[in-house]
């Protein structure tokens, strides 16, 4: 049994090797025709982890089902970034418990970031004896062994490494589509923002070798993939731990030479965004002019309390540089309201930045204290009512600019990567522009994965309407 430990998780020793995934022949097909249901919570990296989980389970012989009520195995790939994600996962565990009482042979496992939290694992050990196995983010590649052991020994297996381990290449992957792909380029985060638990759940920054990344993307290009998203908790810190003269800018330049129509990346930290990156994005048409640049707060006082390592002024300088050098760039952001001690003036400073930047998209949240983070120890003197009021004001403000920016596109012809048929509008397709704007449009003889030209006919706050351009 391996349990998470926050003190160990804080250590950064930067000593890791790159190894290759290998499964013993005896495990292949061992659970032939058993079914599995996988529920994913959280970020794009969790979604990509789930693609690995699916592939490993199917290597064991499991078949995916969309009906958790009938599955032989239920797995929850969890997120710990906010309390709401916690509550959803525990709610699903409650449904699994009821199901397991009726079907004792049902296997239930929990993995992902929640598994890396001391408090969560203690609660599981005390109250969830029926849960078959728990595994963390650092040992995803050991899923076949942990699952098999929980079944063979009929005992609860908990294996959560507090320290990040070696980088494992060639873990199998079952991609969600044949035209869009996630590619991890760096794991972990060393920033330790005071409100964030990710550095504890995902470990220190560890970059994949550029040769391994390029080989993976070359293969995707050969398979005809249309879009690749480079992933990392702090993606633009790529290469700092491996190279002296090779970072995300250089990697983007190399990848841009491949026959991938669309290349993008997330999530960026303003502190690590370099002039080289801006230059490469501006010079290469197949690197999308879309950048997610989290602000979190427009108050320098709150930014300092958050441990963000930049000021409002330096953020705006970077923002202006992007707008000046990258034609038609679309910038989205993250903003937290109600951070402990946030005053009316602090909040107004955030609104001032929003009114200046006029973001194309924004993900807005009320501050959620996370276990063991420094911010959780700060005195929270902002009432819930005031937090909700600020979020309401903020949302009204950002929504105004979403609509204004979308209105500017009416009459333009945009390249749209088709995702499929719209669920809400009959006979409509939907897809995304080069600046990641959702478009619902009419047309014929189109399939998912096509890149088509669409004339924009109507603008809404969160989407565009259009028709296939002749």
N, C-alpha and C positions, 0 to 999 in steps of 0.2 A: 504494500500500500504506500503510495506517494501522495502527500498532501501539500497544498499550496502554502507558501510562507511569504508574506509581504516584504520582510526584511531581506530575504534572499533575492526576491524578485527585483529589488531596487539596484542590486549590484550590476555593474557593467564591466565585464572583463575582456570583451572583444576577442575571446579565443574560441574560434569555431572552425570546423572543417566542412568541406563540401563532399557529401556522400551520395550514393545512388540507392534509390528505393529497390527493395527486392522482397518478394514474398515466397515462402517455401512452397514447393509444389504440392505438398499435402493439404494446403489450405484452399487451393484452387478448386472451385466447384463443390466444396464440402457442404454447402447449404443450398444445393441445387433446388430451384423452384420455390424456395421460401420467399416471402414478400417483405418489402421494407417500405416505410413511410418516413420521409425526412422533412422536418419543418425548420426553416431558416429564419433567424432574426438578425437585424442589424445591417452592417455596411457591405460594400461591394467585396471586400476581402472575405467576409463570411460567406457570401454567395459563391465566391470562387472556391473556398474551402469545401463547400457543399458539393461542388462539381467533382472534387477529389474524393470526397466521402462516397458519393454515388458510384464512382468507378471502382473503388476498392471493394465496396459491398457486392457489386456485380461480378467482380473477379472471384468472389467467394461463392457465387451462384445465386445471390438474391435477385429478385425481380422487383422493380419499382411499382408501387401502387399509389394512387391519389386518395385512397380511402383509408384513413388511419384506423377506422373501426375494424377492418378486416386484416390488417397487416400482422405479420409474424414478428416484425421488429419495428419499433418506433424510435427514431432518433431526433433529438432537439439540438440544433446548432445555435447556440445562444449568444446574446449581446449583453454587455454590462454598461454601456455608455450612459444610459438613463434609467431611472426607476421604472418608467413605463415598460421598457423592454423586459426588465426583471419580472414585473407583475404578469405580463403576457406569458412568459415561459413557465412560471409557477402555476398559472391558471391552466395551461396545457398539461402540466404534470398531474394536476388534480383530475383531469379527465382521463388521463392514462391510468391513474390509480383505480378509478371506478371500473375501467375496462379490464384491468389486470385481475380484479376480484372475480370477474366473470370468466376470464380466460387466463388461468395461472401460468400457462406456458408462454404468454406474451413476453417478449424481451424489450425493455425500455432503457435507452441510454441517453446521457446528456454530455455534450461537449461544447467547445467554444469558450468565449471570454468569461461567462459566469462561472465556469468550472475552475477558473484561475483565482477566484475570490475566496479568501479564508472563510468569511462568514457564510457564504453559500454552501461550501463543502461541509462545514460544521453542522449547518441546518439539515443537510441531506443525511448525514450520519445519524443525527438525532431523530429525525421525523420521517425520513424516506427510506426505510430499510428495504422496501420492496423494489427500489430502483436498482437495476441490474449492474450498470457500470457508469462511471464518470471518467472522462479523460479531458486533458487540457489542450491548449493551442500549440504547445511546443512538441507534442508527441502524436500529432495527427496521423503520421505514417504508421503508427503502431496499432491502429484501429483493428486490423484483422486478428491480432494476437489478444488484445484486451477483450474484444467481443467473444472470441472463441473460448477464452479462459472463463469468462462469466457464465457461459453456457455449460462448459464441461465440468466446472467445479460447483456450479449452482450456488455461487456466493457473490456478494457485491464486490465488484472490482473498482477501486479508485486509484487512478494513476495520473497524477497532475505534477509535472515538473515545474518547480518554481523558477529555475534558471533555464533560459533559452538554451537549446542544444545546437547540434550541427545543422547546417542547411542540407535538406534532402532533395535531390533532383530526381526527376523522372517518376514522381508519384503519378499514377494514372489519372486521367481526367475525362469526365463525361460532360462535354460542354452543352450548355442549355440550347444553343443554336449553332447553325453551321455557317453563320456570317458575322457574328460578334464574339469577341473573345476577351476574357480577362487574362492578364499576365502579371504575376507578382514580380517586382524587380527589387524590392527591399522590404524587410520585415522589421517590426518593432519601432520604437520611438524613444529618443533620449531627451526630449524637451521637458518632460515633467511639469506641464502646465498644472497649476495648483488644484484645478477642478477635475482633472482627467485621470481616469484609472487605466487607460490604455497602456502606458509604459509598464505597468505592473502585470497586465494580462497578456501583453504581446511581447514583452521583453525588449532588449536593446536593439539598436539599429544594426541590421546585418544585410549587406547587399549581396545579391547574386552576382556571379561573374558575368561580365559583359558577353563573353562567348556563349554561355548557356542561354542568356536572354535572346541574343540575336539568332541562335539556332532554333529556338522555339518559335520565334516570330517568322523566320524564314519558312518553317514548316507550315505555319498558318497561312502564309502568302501562297504557298504551293497548293494548299487545299482550297483556296479561293475565298478566304475570309475577307470581309470588307472593312471591318473596324476592329482595332485593337486598343484596349485601355490598359495602360501601365499603372499598376497598383502599388501603394505603400501607405502605411500610416502617416509617414512624412515623406512623400514620394520624391520631393526635390532635394532630399538629403542623400539621394543615391550616390554611391561611389566614395563617399567621404572616408569610410572605413576600409576601403580596398585600394584606392588609387590616389595619387597626388595631382594628377592632371586630367582626370576623366570623371565627369559627373553626368547629371541628367541632360544637360545641354548637348554634350558630346554623344550620349546614347541616342537622344532624339535625332541628331544629325545622321547617325549611322542607320537607324531604323527607317528614316525618311527615304533612304535610297532603295528600299524594298518596294515591291508592288502591292502595298497595302493602301487603299484609297483614303482611309481615315485612321489617324493616330491621335490619341488623347491620353491624359494622365490625371490621376487624383490620389490622395488629397494633398494640396500644397500648404506649406507653412510660409507666411510672408518673409520670415527671417532668412530662409534659404533660397529665395527666388533670385536667380542670377541674371545679369545682363546677357550672358551667353544663351540662356534659355529663351529670353525674349527675342534675341536675334535669330535663333534657329526657327522658332515658331513663325516669325515674320517672313522668313525666306523660303519656307517649304509649304506648299499648298496642301499637302496631304496631312500636315499636322493641324488639327482643327483649331480655329480661332476661338476656343472656348476655354476659360480658365476658372477653376473654383478656388477662390482666395478668401479663406475665412477671416473675418474681422473680429468677431466675438464681442468687442465693445469699442465704442468711439471715445471713451474716456481714458486718458493716460493713467489716471490714478487706478482705475479698475484693471486696465491692462497690466499694470505692475503687480497688483494683487493676484492677478491670474497667472503671472509668470510668463507672459507672452513674448517678452524680449524685443518688442518693437513699440513705437509710439504711433499715435494717430498721424503725426506729420510724416513719418517715414513710410507708413502704409499708403498714404495718399500720394506720396512721391512715386512709389512703385506703381500704384494704380494709374497715375497720369502717364508714366513711361509706357505702360502696356497699351493704353488708349492711343498714344501718339505713334507708336512703332508697329502695332499689329492692326492692319486694316479690318474694320468690322468686328473687332473682338467683342465677345460676350463674356461678362464676368458675373459669376454668382458668388454667394458668400454664406457664412454661418454667423448667427448673432444670438447671444445669450442675454436675456434680461433678468433682473432680480438677483444678480450676484450679491453675496453678502456685503452690506454696506453701501450698495448703489443708491445714490441720491437722485433727486429730480434733475439736478444739473448734470450728473453723470449720464443719465438716460437721454437728456437733451443733446449732449455731446454725440451720443450714438445716432440720434435722429439727424443731427447736422451732417454726419458722414454719409448717412443713407441719402439725404437730400442732395449731397454733392455727387456721390457715385452713381446714383440712379441705377441700381443693379438690375440685371436681366432676370435674376432669380435669387431667392434667399431662403434659407432654412432657419427658422426662428424658434427659439425654445425658452422656456422658463428654466432658470438654474435648478439643477437636480443634484443634491449632495451625494457623493459616492464615498463608500467606506474606505477609510485609511488615507484619503487625500487631504492635503493641508487645508484646502478650502472648507472642508467639512468641519474643521475646528474653529472657523471664524464665526463671530457673532452675526447671526442673520436677523437684522432688524427691519427687513422689508416684509410687509404683510402679504399674505397670499392674494388678497384683494388687489393690492397695488401692483403686484407682479402680473396678475391677469390683465389689469387695466393697461399696463405698459405694453404687454404683448399685443393687446388689441390695437393700440395706437400704432405700434410698429408694423403690424400686419397691414393695417390700412394704408400706411405710408409706402411700404414696399410694393403692395399690390397696385398702387397708382402708377408706379414706374414700370411694373411688368406690362401693364396695358399700354402705356405710352410707347414703350420700346416696340411692342408688337404692332401697334398701329403704323409705325414707320415702314413696316414690311408689306403693307397692302399694295398690291400691284406688282410686287417684285416676283421674280422667278427663282425658286430656291431648289438646291439639290437636296433630296430627301432620301434617307435610308429607310426602306419600308420594313416595318415590324410585322404587319399582318392586317387582318380585317378588324375594324373597330368593333368593340363589344357594345358600345352605346348607340352608334349610328349605323343603321342597316345599309349595306352596300357601300360603306366608306372604308377606306384604308387609313392606316395611321403610320407615322414614322417621325424621324427627327432630322432637322436641318443640320448644317455644319456647325451652327452655334447652339445645338442641343435644345432647340425649341420644338415642342410637340405640334405636329400638323395632322389634321384629319382632312382627307381629300377624296374626291371621286375619281374614278378611272376604271379601266378594263385591262384584263390580261396582265395583271401584276402579281408578283409573288414576294413573300418575305425574303429579304436579302437583296432585292433590286435597289439600285440607286436611280431615282427618277427625278425629272424636273417638274416642279409643282408651282403653279401660279397662285399666290396668296390672294384670297378674295375677302376674307373677314378676319378680324383680330379680336381675341378675347383675352381675359387676364392671364390665363394659364395655358392657352393653346391658340393655334391658328387654324383657319379653314381654307381649303383651296381646291383646285382642280388640276388634273394632269395637263401639263402644258403641251401644246401641239408643236 
